[in-house]
Amino acid sequence: MQLNTLLLIFAAILPVGLANADTVIEEVPDSLPGKGFGGLTGFMVGATAGPFGALAGAGIGLLGGGMFQEATGLGDRAYRIARDDGSEVVVRSPGRSWSNGDQVVIVGNRLVEKSMTAQR
């Protein structure tokens, strides 16, 4: 009898995590690929001048790569998400567009519709 009660309590508590969803606040520009490419390129070019040149080149490349990606219009999308606990996080979402106020769940490092997680 106690085992059945315990199983009933777990069954009632388990779906609670899926009932809550995070909310999309706004779309923000994402230039992370440009920053990465620029930083790596700057690092390699700067390495010819030694360790300090490598660090300086990486920093300049990081800034330049991100600005270049945004200036050419090749920037991607990321979204500022309001979590249930009151915190905010920025999540990249290159494959899908979201609107302000959409209810989402963060699975790994991607956004998923709340309704899709409820079906699982």
Backbone as numpy.savetxt, mean C-alpha at the origin, in Angstrom:
# Nx Ny Nz CAx CAy CAz Cx Cy Cz
-20.71 -31.47 26.33 -21.53 -30.27 26.33 -20.67 -29.01 26.33
-19.58 -29.01 27.08 -18.72 -27.84 27.14 -18.01 -27.62 25.81
-17.66 -28.70 25.11 -17.00 -28.58 23.82 -17.93 -27.90 22.81
-19.20 -28.27 22.82 -20.15 -27.64 21.91 -20.30 -26.15 22.21
-20.31 -25.78 23.47 -20.41 -24.37 23.85 -19.18 -23.60 23.37
-18.02 -24.20 23.55 -16.77 -23.58 23.12 -16.75 -23.40 21.59
-17.18 -24.40 20.86 -17.25 -24.30 19.40 -18.24 -23.23 18.96
-19.34 -23.12 19.66 -20.33 -22.10 19.34 -19.77 -20.70 19.56
-19.01 -20.52 20.63 -18.39 -19.22 20.91 -17.39 -18.87 19.82
-16.52 -19.83 19.43 -15.56 -19.58 18.36 -16.24 -19.27 17.04
-17.31 -19.97 16.74 -18.05 -19.73 15.50 -18.67 -18.34 15.48
-19.06 -17.85 16.64 -19.65 -16.51 16.72 -18.59 -15.42 16.64
-17.40 -15.68 17.17 -16.34 -14.67 17.19 -15.59 -14.61 15.86
-15.40 -15.72 15.18 -14.58 -15.79 13.98 -14.98 -14.82 12.88
-16.24 -14.67 12.51 -16.58 -13.75 11.43 -16.48 -12.27 11.80
-16.24 -11.95 13.05 -16.20 -10.55 13.47 -15.12 -9.78 12.73
-13.95 -10.40 12.46 -12.88 -9.73 11.74 -13.26 -9.39 10.31
-14.12 -10.17 9.71 -14.53 -9.91 8.34 -15.64 -8.86 8.26
-16.32 -8.64 9.35 -17.42 -7.69 9.33 -16.92 -6.25 9.27
-15.74 -6.00 9.80 -15.19 -4.66 9.80 -14.45 -4.40 8.50
-14.53 -3.18 8.03 -13.83 -2.83 6.79 -13.15 -1.49 6.97
-12.10 -1.30 6.21 -11.41 -0.03 6.18 -12.05 0.84 5.11
-11.80 2.15 5.16 -12.45 3.09 4.25 -11.41 3.86 3.46
-11.66 3.98 2.16 -10.79 4.77 1.30 -11.05 6.25 1.58
-9.97 6.99 1.92 -10.10 8.42 2.18 -9.84 9.23 0.92
-8.71 8.93 0.24 -8.36 9.69 -0.95 -7.36 8.94 -1.79
-7.28 9.32 -3.05 -6.27 8.80 -3.95 -5.04 9.69 -3.86
-3.87 9.09 -3.78 -2.62 9.85 -3.72 -1.70 9.35 -4.82
-0.84 10.23 -5.35 0.07 9.78 -6.41 1.09 8.78 -5.86
1.47 7.84 -6.71 2.44 6.82 -6.32 3.59 6.84 -7.33
4.75 7.25 -6.89 5.92 7.29 -7.77 7.02 6.35 -7.26
6.65 5.32 -6.53 7.61 4.41 -5.95 8.48 3.71 -7.01
7.93 3.23 -8.13 8.81 2.61 -9.13 9.85 3.58 -9.68
9.46 4.81 -9.94 10.41 5.81 -10.44 11.49 6.12 -9.43
11.10 6.20 -8.16 12.08 6.45 -7.10 13.07 5.29 -6.99
12.57 4.08 -7.08 13.44 2.92 -6.99 14.43 2.85 -8.14
13.92 3.05 -9.36 14.80 3.02 -10.53 15.81 4.15 -10.48
15.36 5.35 -10.13 16.26 6.49 -10.04 17.31 6.32 -8.96
16.90 5.79 -7.82 17.84 5.57 -6.72 18.90 4.53 -7.07
18.49 3.46 -7.71 19.43 2.43 -8.10 20.41 2.93 -9.16
19.88 3.65 -10.15 20.74 4.21 -11.20 21.72 5.22 -10.60
21.24 6.11 -9.75 22.11 7.08 -9.10 23.17 6.42 -8.24
22.80 5.34 -7.58 23.76 4.61 -6.76 24.89 4.04 -7.61
24.51 3.44 -8.75 25.54 2.83 -9.61 26.45 3.87 -10.24
25.87 4.98 -10.68 26.70 6.04 -11.26 27.58 6.67 -10.19
27.01 6.94 -9.03 27.76 7.57 -7.95 28.84 6.68 -7.37
28.70 5.34 -7.52 29.68 4.41 -6.96 31.04 4.56 -7.63
31.07 5.13 -8.83 32.35 5.35 -9.50 33.19 6.38 -8.74
32.54 7.21 -7.91 33.25 8.22 -7.12 33.54 7.73 -5.70
33.17 6.49 -5.40 33.44 5.95 -4.07 32.17 5.82 -3.25
32.32 5.45 -1.99 31.16 5.19 -1.14 30.27 6.42 -0.92
30.90 7.57 -0.71 30.09 8.77 -0.49 29.37 9.18 -1.77
30.03 8.98 -2.90 29.39 9.26 -4.19 28.20 8.35 -4.43
28.32 7.09 -3.99 27.21 6.14 -4.15 26.00 6.59 -3.33
26.25 7.03 -2.10 25.14 7.49 -1.27 24.52 8.77 -1.82
25.37 9.70 -2.24 24.84 10.95 -2.80 24.09 10.68 -4.10
24.62 9.82 -4.94 23.96 9.48 -6.20 22.61 8.80 -5.98
22.56 7.91 -4.98 21.30 7.23 -4.67 20.25 8.23 -4.19
20.65 9.18 -3.35 19.70 10.18 -2.86 19.19 11.08 -3.97
20.10 11.55 -4.80 19.70 12.41 -5.92 18.84 11.64 -6.91
19.23 10.39 -7.19 18.44 9.56 -8.11 17.06 9.26 -7.58
16.95 9.06 -6.28 15.66 8.79 -5.65 14.71 9.97 -5.87
15.20 11.17 -5.57 14.37 12.37 -5.75 14.06 12.60 -7.23
15.08 12.50 -8.05 14.90 12.76 -9.49 14.00 11.74 -10.16
14.14 10.48 -9.78 13.30 9.43 -10.39 11.83 9.62 -10.08
11.53 9.96 -8.83 10.13 10.19 -8.46 9.55 11.40 -9.15
10.34 12.49 -9.22 9.85 13.71 -9.89 9.67 13.46 -11.39
10.58 12.70 -12.00 10.47 12.40 -13.43 9.22 11.58 -13.71
8.93 10.60 -12.90 7.74 9.77 -13.11 6.48 10.60 -12.99
6.41 11.48 -12.01 5.23 12.34 -11.86 5.12 13.34 -13.00
6.26 13.93 -13.43 6.24 14.95 -14.49 5.82 14.37 -15.83
6.16 13.12 -16.09 5.80 12.50 -17.37 4.40 11.90 -17.36
3.74 11.96 -16.24 2.38 11.42 -16.15 2.34 9.91 -16.06
3.45 9.29 -15.72 3.51 7.84 -15.62 3.30 7.34 -14.19
2.91 8.25 -13.30 2.68 7.87 -11.91 1.52 6.90 -11.79
1.58 6.10 -10.76 0.53 5.12 -10.50 -0.41 5.64 -9.42
-1.30 4.77 -8.96 -2.26 5.16 -7.92 -1.95 4.47 -6.61
-2.15 5.21 -5.56 -2.13 4.67 -4.20 -3.29 5.31 -3.47
-3.71 4.70 -2.39 -4.88 5.20 -1.67 -4.58 5.31 -0.19
-5.02 6.43 0.39 -4.93 6.62 1.84 -6.16 5.94 2.43
-5.91 5.03 3.36 -6.98 4.21 3.94 -7.10 4.52 5.43
-8.33 4.73 5.89 -8.62 4.88 7.32 -8.92 3.50 7.87
-8.08 3.03 8.78 -8.25 1.71 9.38 -9.31 1.79 10.48
-9.83 0.65 10.86 -10.84 0.58 11.92 -10.31 1.06 13.26
-9.01 0.90 13.49 -8.43 1.31 14.77 -8.11 2.80 14.82
-8.45 3.56 13.77 -8.22 5.00 13.75 -6.94 5.41 13.06
-6.08 4.47 12.72 -4.83 4.80 12.04 -5.08 4.96 10.53
-4.10 5.54 9.86 -4.17 5.70 8.41 -2.97 5.03 7.79
-3.16 4.47 6.60 -2.09 3.81 5.89 -2.27 4.08 4.39
-1.16 4.12 3.66 -1.22 4.29 2.20 -0.92 2.94 1.58
-1.81 2.50 0.66 -1.68 1.20 0.01 -1.68 1.42 -1.49
-0.70 0.82 -2.19 -0.66 0.91 -3.64 -1.74 0.01 -4.23
-2.34 0.46 -5.33 -3.36 -0.34 -6.00 -3.28 -0.08 -7.50
-2.26 -0.63 -8.17 -2.08 -0.34 -9.58 -3.12 -0.98 -10.49
-3.76 -2.03 -10.05 -4.67 -2.75 -10.93 -6.14 -2.37 -10.82
-6.48 -1.50 -9.90 -7.90 -1.21 -9.68 -8.07 0.21 -9.17
-9.16 0.85 -9.56 -9.49 2.19 -9.07 -10.52 2.09 -7.95
-10.39 2.97 -6.97 -11.32 3.02 -5.85 -11.82 4.45 -5.71
-12.97 4.61 -5.14 -13.55 5.93 -4.90 -13.50 6.24 -3.41
-13.54 7.53 -3.09 -13.58 7.93 -1.69 -14.81 7.33 -1.03
-14.62 6.75 0.15 -15.74 6.16 0.88 -15.94 4.68 0.63
-15.23 4.08 -0.34 -15.37 2.64 -0.59 -14.92 1.85 0.63
-15.66 0.80 0.94 -15.32 -0.09 2.05 -14.41 -1.19 1.50
-13.19 -1.28 2.04 -12.21 -2.23 1.56 -11.57 -2.98 2.73
-10.89 -4.04 2.40 -10.11 -4.80 3.36 -8.71 -4.93 2.78
-7.69 -4.72 3.60 -6.32 -4.86 3.14 -5.90 -6.32 3.33
-5.61 -6.99 2.22 -5.17 -8.38 2.24 -3.74 -8.40 1.71
-2.80 -8.68 2.56 -1.39 -8.60 2.17 -1.03 -7.13 1.97
-0.70 -6.78 0.74 -0.40 -5.38 0.42 -1.33 -4.86 -0.67
-2.50 -5.45 -0.82 -3.49 -5.05 -1.82 -4.83 -4.77 -1.18
-5.64 -3.98 -1.88 -6.99 -3.68 -1.43 -7.96 -4.65 -2.08
-8.92 -5.11 -1.30 -9.95 -6.02 -1.78 -11.29 -5.48 -1.32
-12.33 -5.66 -2.15 -13.67 -5.22 -1.75 -14.10 -5.97 -0.50
-14.81 -5.27 0.36 -15.31 -5.91 1.58 -16.23 -7.07 1.24
-17.06 -6.92 0.22 -18.01 -7.98 -0.14 -17.30 -9.25 -0.61
-16.11 -9.10 -1.22 -15.38 -10.28 -1.70 -14.83 -11.10 -0.53
-14.41 -10.44 0.54 -13.88 -11.17 1.68 -15.00 -11.85 2.46
-16.19 -11.28 2.41 -17.32 -11.89 3.14 -17.75 -13.18 2.47
-17.50 -13.33 1.15 -17.92 -14.51 0.43 -17.01 -15.71 0.70
-15.78 -15.46 1.15 -14.81 -16.54 1.36 -15.15 -17.41 2.50
